[in-house]
């Protein structure tokens, strides 16, 4: 029931992924459709590119790299909540980003170590979207390479 309530937002997520990493969108949709078509037990028609979501509520996230993905997969972290002042640290880069409610972060979580330390303010929730390399392997869907600046330029330029 919850998945049905957030489905419109998740379509928005797919649309953003189409701009950020179009090949990953296509690979994710293909892997999930293949799984959906091969399964007789279909409690929900999964139409998202990401193969999984985790809900993280009011937790400090220690520095880590994500397991289960591949080097070219972007994870998407959606910051929710009310009135918190969380920061998102990419420790490998020595970078710190504002992570207030409404922030979306695409990250190669298997490559870059990241963390969310203690924060001030109110409640904090994150919906972490991710893909699993094992699903792509089992569904015989090739993992795309990372997008490049030249690739974006070619796809989105008018040729002028």
Buried (B, 14 or more C-beta within 10 A) or exposed (E): EEBEEBBEEBEEBBEEBBEBBBBBBBBBBBBBBBBBEEEEEEEEEBBBBBBBBEEBEEEEBEEEBBEBBBEBBBBBBBBBBEEBEBBBBBBEEEEEEEBBBEBBBBBBBBBBBBBBEEBEEEEBBBBBBBBBBEBBEEBEBEBBEBBEEEBBEEEEEEEE
